Amino acid sequence: MLAITNATIETAAGAPLQDAAVLVKEGKIEKVGRASDVDVSGYEVIDAAGKVLTPGWIDTHTHLGIDEEGLAWEGADFNETSSPVTPQMRAIDGINPFDQGFRDAASCGVTTVQVLPGSANAIGGLTAIVKVKPNRPLSELVVEEIAGLKMALGENPKNIHGKKGHAPITRMGVASLIRDAFVEAQNYLKLDAARDLKKEALGRALKREIPVCVHAHRADDILTAIRIAEEFELDLHIEHVTEGHLITGELAKYKDKVKFSIGPTLSSRSKVELNQISWDTYRVFAEHGIPFSSITDHPVIPITHLQTSMQQAIKAGLDAGKALRSVTLDAAWILGLDDRKGSIEAGKDADLVLWDSHPLHENGSVRFTMTEGEIVFRREDG
């Protein structure tokens, strides 16, 4: 049992709670209140005077452990390019839990991530949600073994497969492959047929057991994702949304139906569909009342730069509270985990980060990161 006392709690939900205490027991937050009102008898006490406590940060779109940094083909297990349609692939089968990326994530206050297959294929496979606990067997990390179905529109599937002389070679072709796959899966669900893992995975999305997580940068691709999702009545998450600021008025119509993850924006214009990349996207979404999560797409942008990204978005006009929500409570909502993560409340998982000062206003550094009540990173001088 652990008590964190005299901290300033910052959750982006109203004013900070000064001189606060948080009791942690059996991996959960047991109690939150004023330090003077909380009995810490029998608890190991961490005095956090002068420091800021936030919920553990959440990155809803990464390739952590499945696209390992510092390796070439040996650690690239995120794109199965043998076919443009591979819904049966499972990210969980490619994750190396001993990847350096997990240690980096812990060091920067990230406690939960979604790991997705890559965007080479029109349909790439099934995502997973995992805890950040470095150097542990994968069995200790899994939150959701099957969390979503990754799909991709735009340049990536055209480039990877079209240049080989294979389908798809156009945006029309990408959309057509996706539609064909879902129609086949609809027919499969009507039959008493032998088990088919491809159609079974697609069936999970058709039955809305899991969302489709669609890679879409350009405005036209974003709208294609919405069109397909409406046609098949899918639960839609749109990933990246790079040109979302160009059509925010239109996207605002879907804010109660579609979930959005913005980023990575700390990036060069490395391909045509990134020409309109802008930090304004975050601010404009907030101005239109559209919730979103902020992502690094690690290792496209190293996960250690999630904090940097939020600071840049704030410089471009995003409210700091909205920025913090986008990596805590709104990110938890995107993943369907807001009942257990994303805020500091009794009964929720004890995913907590102690900073030496405010991480967004004052460029604070992580003193320790706690995942489910276990300190998984502690600064050596802290």
Residue pairs with C-beta under 8 A, 6 or more apart in sequence:
1 23
1 24
1 25
1 30
1 42
1 43
1 44
2 23
2 24
2 25
2 43
2 44
2 45
2 46
2 373
3 21
3 22
3 23
3 24
3 38
3 40
3 43
3 44
3 45
3 46
4 21
4 22
4 24
4 46
4 48
4 53
4 352
4 354
5 20
5 21
5 35
5 38
5 40
5 45
5 46
5 47
5 48
5 49
6 19
6 20
6 21
6 35
6 47
6 48
6 49
6 50
7 19
7 20
7 21
7 22
7 48
7 49
7 51
7 52
7 53
7 354
8 16
8 17
8 18
8 19
8 20
8 51
8 52
8 53
9 16
9 17
9 20
9 22
9 32
9 52
9 53
9 54
9 344
10 16
10 52
10 53
10 54
10 324
10 358
11 54
11 55
11 324
11 328
11 329
11 343
11 344
12 321
12 322
12 324
12 325
12 328
12 329
13 325
13 329
13 343
16 52
17 32
17 34
19 34
19 35
19 36
20 32
20 33
20 34
20 35
20 53
21 31
21 32
21 33
21 34
21 35
21 37
21 38
21 40
22 29
22 31
22 32
22 53
22 344
22 352
23 29
23 30
23 31
23 32
23 38
23 40
23 43
24 30
24 350
24 352
24 370
24 373
25 373
26 373
27 349
27 350
27 372
27 373
27 374
28 347
28 348
28 349
28 350
28 372
28 373
29 344
29 345
29 346
29 347
29 348
29 349
29 350
29 352
30 346
31 38
31 346
32 344
32 345
32 346
46 354
48 354
50 356
51 354
51 355
51 356
51 357
51 367
52 354
52 355
52 356
52 357
52 358
52 359
52 364
53 344
53 352
53 353
53 354
53 355
54 109
54 324
54 328
54 344
54 352
54 353
54 355
54 359
55 328
55 329
55 341
55 342
55 343
55 344
55 351
55 352
55 353
56 109
56 110
56 111
56 112
56 132
56 328
56 341
56 349
56 351
56 352
56 353
56 369
56 370
56 371
57 108
57 109
57 110
57 111
57 306
57 327
57 328
57 331
57 353
58 110
58 111
58 112
58 113
58 293
58 327
58 328
58 331
58 332
58 335
58 337
58 341
58 342
59 105
59 110
59 112
59 113
59 114
59 293
59 295
59 296
59 298
59 303
59 306
59 327
59 331
60 113
60 114
60 261
60 293
60 295
60 331
60 334
60 335
61 114
61 116
61 213
61 239
61 240
61 261
61 263
61 293
61 295
61 296
61 297
62 101
62 113
62 114
62 115
62 116
62 295
62 296
62 297
62 298
62 303
63 78
63 115
63 116
63 118
63 297
63 298
63 299
63 300
64 95
64 99
64 101
64 102
64 105
64 113
64 115
64 130
64 298
64 303
65 94
65 95
65 96
65 97
65 99
65 101
65 102
65 115
65 130
66 77
66 78
66 91
66 94
66 95
66 96
66 115
66 117
67 75
67 76
67 77
67 78
67 118
67 299
68 74
68 75
68 76
68 77
68 96
68 99
68 100
68 101
68 299
69 75
69 99
69 100
69 101
69 299
69 302
70 100
75 96
75 99
77 94
77 96
78 91
78 94
78 116
78 117
78 118
79 117
79 118
79 119
79 120
79 121
79 124
79 160
80 86
80 89
80 117
80 121
80 124
80 125
81 120
81 121
81 160
81 161
83 121
84 121
84 122
84 123
84 157
84 160
84 161
84 166
84 167
84 168
84 177
85 121
85 122
85 123
85 177
85 178
85 181
85 198
86 117
86 121
86 123
86 124
86 125
86 198
87 123
87 124
87 125
87 126
87 149
87 181
87 198
87 201
87 202
88 125
88 126
88 197
88 198
88 200
88 201
89 117
89 124
89 125
89 126
90 125
90 126
90 128
90 145
90 146
91 115
91 116
91 117
91 125
91 126
91 127
91 128
91 150
92 115
92 126
92 128
92 138
92 142
92 145
92 146
94 117
95 115
95 128
95 130
95 138
97 130
97 134
97 135
97 136
97 137
97 138
97 141
98 134
98 135
101 298
101 299
101 303
102 132
102 133
102 134
102 135
103 134
103 135
103 377
104 302
104 303
104 304
105 113
105 132
105 134
105 298
105 303
105 304
106 132
106 133
106 134
106 369
106 371
106 376
106 377
107 304
107 366
107 369
107 377
108 303
108 304
108 306
108 307
108 366
108 369
109 307
109 353
109 355
109 359
109 366
109 369
110 132
110 303
110 306
110 369
111 131
111 132
111 341
111 351
111 353
111 369
111 370
111 371
111 376
112 129
112 130
112 131
112 132
112 143
112 332
112 335
112 337
112 341
112 351
112 371
113 129
113 130
113 132
113 298
113 303
114 127
114 128
114 129
114 147
114 148
114 213
114 335
115 127
115 128
115 129
115 130
116 124
116 127
116 148
116 150
116 213
116 239
117 124
117 125
117 126
117 127
117 150
118 124
118 150
118 156
119 150
119 152
119 156
119 157
119 215
120 152
120 156
120 157
120 160
120 161
121 152
121 157
121 160
121 161
122 151
122 152
122 153
122 157
122 168
122 174
122 177
122 178
122 181
123 149
123 150
123 151
123 152
123 177
123 178
123 181
123 202
124 150
124 151
124 152
125 149
125 150
125 201
126 146
126 147
126 148
126 149
126 150
126 201
126 210
127 146
127 147
127 148
127 149
127 150
127 213
128 142
128 144
128 145
128 146
128 147
129 142
129 143
129 144
129 147
129 335
129 337
130 138
130 141
130 142
130 143
131 140
131 141
131 142
131 143
131 371
131 372
132 141
132 369
132 371
132 376
133 140
133 141
133 371
133 372
133 374
133 376
134 376
134 377
143 337
144 335
146 204
146 210
147 210
147 335
148 210
148 211
148 212
148 213
148 237
149 201
149 202
149 204
149 205
149 210
149 211
149 212
149 213
150 212
150 213
150 215
151 178
151 212
151 213
151 214
151 215
151 225
152 174
152 214
152 215
152 216
153 171
153 174
153 175
153 214
153 215
153 216
153 221
153 224
153 225
154 171
154 174
154 215
154 216
154 217
154 218
154 221
154 273
155 217
155 271
155 272
155 273
156 215
157 168
157 174
158 168
158 169
158 170
158 171
158 173
158 174
161 167
161 168
161 169
162 168
162 169
162 170
162 173
167 173
167 177
168 174
168 176
168 177
171 220
171 221
171 224
175 224
175 228
178 228
179 228
179 231
181 198
181 202
182 202
182 205
182 206
182 228
182 232
184 199
184 202
185 198
185 199
185 202
185 203
185 206
186 206
186 232
188 196
188 199
188 200
188 203
189 199
189 203
189 206
189 207
204 210
205 211
205 212
205 232
205 234
205 235
206 232
206 233
206 234
208 233
208 234
208 235
210 235
211 234
211 235
211 236
211 237
211 259
212 229
212 234
212 235
212 236
212 237
213 237
213 239
214 225
214 229
214 236
214 237
214 238
214 239
215 239
215 240
216 222
216 224
216 225
216 238
216 239
216 240
216 241
217 240
217 241
217 242
217 243
217 273
217 274
218 242
218 243
218 273
218 276
219 243
219 244
219 246
219 247
221 273
222 238
222 241
222 243
222 244
222 247
222 251
223 247
223 250
225 236
225 238
226 236
226 238
226 254
226 258
228 234
229 235
229 236
229 258
236 257
236 258
236 259
237 258
237 259
237 260
237 261
237 334
238 258
238 259
238 260
238 261
239 261
239 295
240 261
240 262
240 263
240 264
240 295
240 297
241 251
241 260
241 261
241 262
241 281
241 285
241 292
242 265
242 273
242 274
242 276
242 277
242 281
243 273
243 276
244 251
244 260
244 262
244 281
244 284
244 285
245 276
245 278
245 280
245 281
245 284
245 285
246 276
248 284
248 285
248 287
248 288
248 290
249 288
251 258
251 260
251 285
251 288
251 290
252 288
252 289
252 290
255 288
255 289
255 290
255 291
259 291
259 292
259 293
259 333
259 334
260 285
260 290
260 291
260 292
260 293
261 292
261 293
261 294
261 295
261 334
262 281
262 282
262 285
262 292
262 293
262 294
262 295
262 326
263 294
263 295
263 296
263 297
263 301
263 309
264 295
264 296
264 297
264 300
264 301
264 309
265 277
265 278
265 279
265 281
265 282
265 309
265 312
265 313
266 296
266 301
266 305
266 308
266 309
266 312
267 274
267 277
267 300
267 301
268 274
269 275
269 277
278 316
279 312
279 313
279 315
279 316
279 318
280 316
280 317
282 292
282 294
282 313
282 316
282 318
282 322
282 323
282 326
283 313
283 316
283 317
283 318
285 292
286 292
286 318
286 319
286 322
291 325
291 330
291 333
291 334
292 326
292 330
292 334
293 326
293 327
293 330
293 331
293 334
294 306
294 309
294 310
294 313
294 323
294 326
294 327
294 331
295 306
296 302
296 303
296 305
296 306
296 309
301 309
306 327
307 359
307 360
310 318
310 323
310 324
310 326
310 327
310 359
310 360
311 360
311 363
313 323
314 320
314 323
314 360
320 360
320 361
323 360
324 359
324 360
328 342
328 343
329 338
329 342
329 343
330 342
331 342
332 338
332 340
332 341
332 342
332 343
333 342
339 348
340 348
340 349
341 348
341 349
341 351
342 348
344 352
349 371
349 372
349 373
350 370
350 372
350 373
351 370
351 371
351 372
352 369
352 370
353 359
353 366
353 368
353 369
353 370
354 366
354 367
354 368
354 370
355 364
355 365
355 366
355 367
356 364
356 365
356 367
356 382
357 363
357 364
357 365
358 364
359 366
365 379
366 377
366 379
367 378
367 379
367 382
368 375
368 377
368 378
368 379
368 382
369 375
369 376
369 377
369 378
370 376
